[in-house]
Each structure stands twice: as C-alpha cells, then as structure tokens.
Amino acid sequence: MHKKNAHFPAWQRRHALCDSTVDMDVFATTNAMATHKKAVILIVEDDRDMRSLLCDEFCSAGYQLREAEDGHEAFLAVLQSVPDVILTDLRMPAGGADYISRLRTVAPCCPIVVMTAYGDARSETEVLQAGATTYFAKPVRISELKTRIEELLTDRT
C-alpha cells in the first residue's frame, strides 16, 4: 500500500484497490452472475497473512471487499454499512460467540460465515446458536469457502 493511504482503515484500502483493479463488466455475463460478483464481503481476520490471502482470492473472483482486523472493527464496519456476507474468524480480539450475537443483532439477514482453528463440536453448536450461518474448521479449503458464499448469495436473491 502507498503511505498516503495508510491513514485509512484496512478494509477501505482493500475496497478501493479491488474496485480499481477488477473490471466488473468482465463478470457480467448474466444478471445473476453480475449480482453475485458485485456483492460486498466483509473479511474479518486478525492474522494479516490469512486476511490478505482471503482478500486476494475473493477480489480476483470479482467481489467487492471490506476488511476488519478484529471483532470491534468488524462491528463498527457493519454499523456503518451491512455487507452482503460476513466472513469472519472466531478466535481473535473481540471475537467469540458473543461477537457473533452482536453482529446478528445489527445485521439480522446477513449471512455470517465463521472460520476457526480452535473449534470443536461444542463451539460449533454455540456459534451456530449465536447466529452464524455456516461454520468452517481451519484449515479451510478456499474452493469450498467460495462455493458456500456463492450459495448463500444465491439463496438471498
């Protein structure tokens, strides 16, 4: 990133980069495809490398992106504007099942896709009861993640 953009939150920098480098018309072969590829995904991950990987993958797939480094930043981003999908880590600063519950209260219809490296059957049940739509244990296969997000976007239309 350029130093002149350093004062903007990470999600705004990525959003601007993705919008300026991806020609959305390339993906607009059908109305349905155009709708899904222009969808906004909020990626919430405290691990910078993992967040960057996820952003690169979804940006190259044509989605608009916003980023957050922790649960607090994600909550503020959702208050500002509800995305089409929230893709979030679970175990991070200001994360956990309570975080998922808070997101659900401000974004009642937004799919919440949770990923965690520290999950078990009990935590999966707890997170789904808190309002998560889908749960993935890390390591996550990016292709499965993309497929599930596409399904969630299709279900919303």
C-alpha atoms as a printed R data frame, in Angstrom:
    type eleno elety resid chain resno       x       y       z
1   ATOM     1    CA   MET     A     1   0.000   0.000   0.000
2   ATOM     2    CA   HIS     A     2   1.046   3.545  -0.581
3   ATOM     3    CA   LYS     A     3   1.942   5.542   2.515
4   ATOM     4    CA   LYS     A     4  -0.542   8.234   1.525
5   ATOM     5    CA   ASN     A     5  -3.364   5.690   2.085
6   ATOM     6    CA   ALA     A     6  -2.026   4.474   5.447
7   ATOM     7    CA   HIS     A     7  -4.470   6.613   7.446
8   ATOM     8    CA   PHE     A     8  -7.487   4.740   6.024
9   ATOM     9    CA   PRO     A     9  -8.690   1.528   7.741
10  ATOM    10    CA   ALA     A    10  -7.521  -1.680   6.080
11  ATOM    11    CA   TRP     A    11 -10.962  -2.519   4.693
12  ATOM    12    CA   GLN     A    12 -11.222   0.835   2.910
13  ATOM    13    CA   ARG     A    13  -7.780   0.450   1.333
14  ATOM    14    CA   ARG     A    14  -8.575  -3.061   0.032
15  ATOM    15    CA   HIS     A    15 -12.031  -1.983  -1.150
16  ATOM    16    CA   ALA     A    16 -10.529   0.864  -3.175
17  ATOM    17    CA   LEU     A    17  -7.805  -1.380  -4.601
18  ATOM    18    CA   CYS     A    18 -10.222  -4.112  -5.577
19  ATOM    19    CA   ASP     A    19 -12.681  -1.689  -7.174
20  ATOM    20    CA   SER     A    20  -9.940  -0.068  -9.227
21  ATOM    21    CA   THR     A    21  -8.272  -3.267 -10.450
22  ATOM    22    CA   VAL     A    22 -11.196  -5.537 -11.273
23  ATOM    23    CA   ASP     A    23 -13.289  -4.779 -14.323
24  ATOM    24    CA   MET     A    24 -16.719  -5.856 -13.115
25  ATOM    25    CA   ASP     A    25 -18.085  -5.929 -16.683
26  ATOM    26    CA   VAL     A    26 -15.922  -8.976 -17.385
27  ATOM    27    CA   PHE     A    27 -18.018 -10.895 -14.870
28  ATOM    28    CA   ALA     A    28 -21.399  -9.575 -16.010
29  ATOM    29    CA   THR     A    29 -22.217 -12.353 -18.468
30  ATOM    30    CA   THR     A    30 -25.645 -12.796 -16.875
31  ATOM    31    CA   ASN     A    31 -27.657 -10.696 -14.475
32  ATOM    32    CA   ALA     A    32 -27.388 -13.310 -11.723
33  ATOM    33    CA   MET     A    33 -23.646 -13.599 -12.099
34  ATOM    34    CA   ALA     A    34 -23.231  -9.826 -12.115
35  ATOM    35    CA   THR     A    35 -25.282  -9.536  -8.939
36  ATOM    36    CA   HIS     A    36 -23.189 -12.108  -7.086
37  ATOM    37    CA   LYS     A    37 -19.830 -10.843  -8.284
38  ATOM    38    CA   LYS     A    38 -20.599  -7.317  -7.165
39  ATOM    39    CA   ALA     A    39 -21.593  -8.498  -3.709
40  ATOM    40    CA   VAL     A    40 -19.752  -6.974  -0.759
41  ATOM    41    CA   ILE     A    41 -17.916  -9.330   1.585
42  ATOM    42    CA   LEU     A    42 -16.590  -8.154   4.926
43  ATOM    43    CA   ILE     A    43 -13.499 -10.229   5.739
44  ATOM    44    CA   VAL     A    44 -12.658 -10.261   9.449
45  ATOM    45    CA   GLU     A    45  -9.349 -11.885  10.341
46  ATOM    46    CA   ASP     A    46  -6.676 -10.866  12.832
47  ATOM    47    CA   ASP     A    47  -3.924 -12.800  11.035
48  ATOM    48    CA   ARG     A    48  -2.682 -10.367   8.383
49  ATOM    49    CA   ASP     A    49  -1.402 -13.073   6.021
50  ATOM    50    CA   MET     A    50  -4.639 -15.050   6.153
51  ATOM    51    CA   ARG     A    51  -6.701 -11.884   5.668
52  ATOM    52    CA   SER     A    52  -4.561 -10.931   2.688
53  ATOM    53    CA   LEU     A    53  -4.953 -14.405   1.154
54  ATOM    54    CA   LEU     A    54  -8.730 -14.314   1.579
55  ATOM    55    CA   CYS     A    55  -8.931 -10.796   0.164
56  ATOM    56    CA   ASP     A    56  -6.821 -11.742  -2.851
57  ATOM    57    CA   GLU     A    57  -8.968 -14.803  -3.545
58  ATOM    58    CA   PHE     A    58 -12.307 -13.030  -3.287
59  ATOM    59    CA   CYS     A    59 -11.119  -9.894  -5.043
60  ATOM    60    CA   SER     A    60  -9.901 -11.952  -8.001
61  ATOM    61    CA   ALA     A    61 -13.321 -13.634  -8.049
62  ATOM    62    CA   GLY     A    62 -14.881 -10.195  -8.570
63  ATOM    63    CA   TYR     A    63 -16.344  -9.436  -5.173
64  ATOM    64    CA   GLN     A    64 -16.132  -6.027  -3.501
65  ATOM    65    CA   LEU     A    65 -14.303  -6.279  -0.205
66  ATOM    66    CA   ARG     A    66 -14.126  -4.631   3.167
67  ATOM    67    CA   GLU     A    67 -11.715  -5.717   5.880
68  ATOM    68    CA   ALA     A    68 -11.528  -5.706   9.637
69  ATOM    69    CA   GLU     A    69  -8.704  -6.812  11.907
70  ATOM    70    CA   ASP     A    70 -10.828  -7.789  14.904
71  ATOM    71    CA   GLY     A    71 -14.378  -8.100  16.174
72  ATOM    72    CA   HIS     A    72 -14.604  -4.497  17.320
73  ATOM    73    CA   GLU     A    73 -13.557  -3.099  13.937
74  ATOM    74    CA   ALA     A    74 -15.946  -5.517  12.204
75  ATOM    75    CA   PHE     A    75 -18.861  -4.444  14.380
76  ATOM    76    CA   LEU     A    76 -18.179  -0.778  13.596
77  ATOM    77    CA   ALA     A    77 -17.920  -1.562   9.868
78  ATOM    78    CA   VAL     A    78 -21.284  -3.357   9.929
79  ATOM    79    CA   LEU     A    79 -22.874  -0.461  11.786
80  ATOM    80    CA   GLN     A    80 -21.639   1.809   9.007
81  ATOM    81    CA   SER     A    81 -22.921  -0.419   6.196
82  ATOM    82    CA   VAL     A    82 -24.165  -4.015   6.261
83  ATOM    83    CA   PRO     A    83 -22.300  -6.152   3.715
84  ATOM    84    CA   ASP     A    84 -23.849  -8.973   1.695
85  ATOM    85    CA   VAL     A    85 -21.790 -11.592   3.587
86  ATOM    86    CA   ILE     A    86 -19.548 -11.519   6.653
87  ATOM    87    CA   LEU     A    87 -16.619 -13.944   6.546
88  ATOM    88    CA   THR     A    88 -15.040 -13.977   9.981
89  ATOM    89    CA   ASP     A    89 -12.508 -15.688  12.160
90  ATOM    90    CA   LEU     A    90 -13.828 -16.616  15.594
91  ATOM    91    CA   ARG     A    91 -10.858 -16.563  17.933
92  ATOM    92    CA   MET     A    92  -9.437 -13.059  17.762
93  ATOM    93    CA   PRO     A    93  -9.588  -9.858  19.794
94  ATOM    94    CA   ALA     A    94 -13.252  -9.008  20.482
95  ATOM    95    CA   GLY     A    95 -14.297 -12.313  18.865
96  ATOM    96    CA   GLY     A    96 -16.203 -15.364  20.069
97  ATOM    97    CA   ALA     A    97 -19.856 -16.335  20.264
98  ATOM    98    CA   ASP     A    98 -20.838 -13.029  21.905
99  ATOM    99    CA   TYR     A    99 -19.317 -11.205  18.930
100 ATOM   100    CA   ILE     A   100 -21.413 -13.321  16.538
101 ATOM   101    CA   SER     A   101 -24.516 -12.484  18.596
102 ATOM   102    CA   ARG     A   102 -23.748  -8.756  18.421
103 ATOM   103    CA   LEU     A   103 -23.249  -8.955  14.652
104 ATOM   104    CA   ARG     A   104 -26.548 -10.778  14.295
105 ATOM   105    CA   THR     A   105 -28.394  -8.031  16.166
106 ATOM   106    CA   VAL     A   106 -27.191  -5.315  13.766
107 ATOM   107    CA   ALA     A   107 -27.275  -7.483  10.628
108 ATOM   108    CA   PRO     A   108 -30.217  -9.871  11.124
109 ATOM   109    CA   CYS     A   109 -30.392 -11.028   7.499
110 ATOM   110    CA   CYS     A   110 -26.699 -11.029   6.590
111 ATOM   111    CA   PRO     A   111 -25.083 -14.465   6.256
112 ATOM   112    CA   ILE     A   112 -22.225 -14.902   8.742
113 ATOM   113    CA   VAL     A   113 -19.587 -17.450   7.757
114 ATOM   114    CA   VAL     A   114 -17.326 -18.402  10.676
115 ATOM   115    CA   MET     A   115 -13.860 -19.944  10.430
116 ATOM   116    CA   THR     A   116 -11.778 -21.155  13.347
117 ATOM   117    CA   ALA     A   117  -8.683 -23.219  14.007
118 ATOM   118    CA   TYR     A   118  -9.754 -23.825  17.599
119 ATOM   119    CA   GLY     A   119 -13.154 -25.356  17.096
120 ATOM   120    CA   ASP     A   120 -14.859 -28.488  18.254
121 ATOM   121    CA   ALA     A   121 -18.441 -29.755  18.117
122 ATOM   122    CA   ARG     A   122 -19.417 -27.749  21.212
123 ATOM   123    CA   SER     A   123 -18.033 -24.455  19.888
124 ATOM   124    CA   GLU     A   124 -19.654 -25.087  16.506
125 ATOM   125    CA   THR     A   125 -23.044 -25.572  18.178
126 ATOM   126    CA   GLU     A   126 -22.538 -22.476  20.329
127 ATOM   127    CA   VAL     A   127 -21.565 -20.296  17.358
128 ATOM   128    CA   LEU     A   128 -24.444 -21.521  15.203
129 ATOM   129    CA   GLN     A   129 -26.872 -20.864  18.076
130 ATOM   130    CA   ALA     A   130 -25.364 -17.375  18.436
131 ATOM   131    CA   GLY     A   131 -26.375 -16.607  14.853
132 ATOM   132    CA   ALA     A   132 -23.667 -17.869  12.486
133 ATOM   133    CA   THR     A   133 -24.970 -19.208   9.200
134 ATOM   134    CA   THR     A   134 -22.078 -21.545   8.396
135 ATOM   135    CA   TYR     A   135 -19.084 -22.892  10.292
136 ATOM   136    CA   PHE     A   136 -15.705 -23.979   8.862
137 ATOM   137    CA   ALA     A   137 -12.809 -25.527  10.760
138 ATOM   138    CA   LYS     A   138  -9.375 -24.333   9.646
139 ATOM   139    CA   PRO     A   139  -7.536 -25.121   7.550
140 ATOM   140    CA   VAL     A   140 -10.274 -24.082   5.147
141 ATOM   141    CA   ARG     A   141 -10.342 -25.085   1.503
142 ATOM   142    CA   ILE     A   142 -10.747 -21.806  -0.366
143 ATOM   143    CA   SER     A   143 -12.761 -23.508  -3.113
144 ATOM   144    CA   GLU     A   144 -15.301 -24.796  -0.540
145 ATOM   145    CA   LEU     A   145 -15.471 -21.355   1.071
146 ATOM   146    CA   LYS     A   146 -16.124 -19.683  -2.286
147 ATOM   147    CA   THR     A   147 -18.782 -22.249  -3.175
148 ATOM   148    CA   ARG     A   148 -20.594 -21.779   0.131
149 ATOM   149    CA   ILE     A   149 -20.537 -17.988  -0.153
150 ATOM   150    CA   GLU     A   150 -21.896 -18.205  -3.693
151 ATOM   151    CA   GLU     A   151 -24.699 -20.470  -2.402
152 ATOM   152    CA   LEU     A   152 -25.531 -18.009   0.375
153 ATOM   153    CA   LEU     A   153 -25.695 -15.148  -2.113
154 ATOM   154    CA   THR     A   154 -27.900 -17.183  -4.437
155 ATOM   155    CA   ASP     A   155 -30.242 -18.016  -1.540
156 ATOM   156    CA   ARG     A   156 -30.666 -14.302  -0.788
157 ATOM   157    CA   THR     A   157 -31.935 -13.437  -4.265
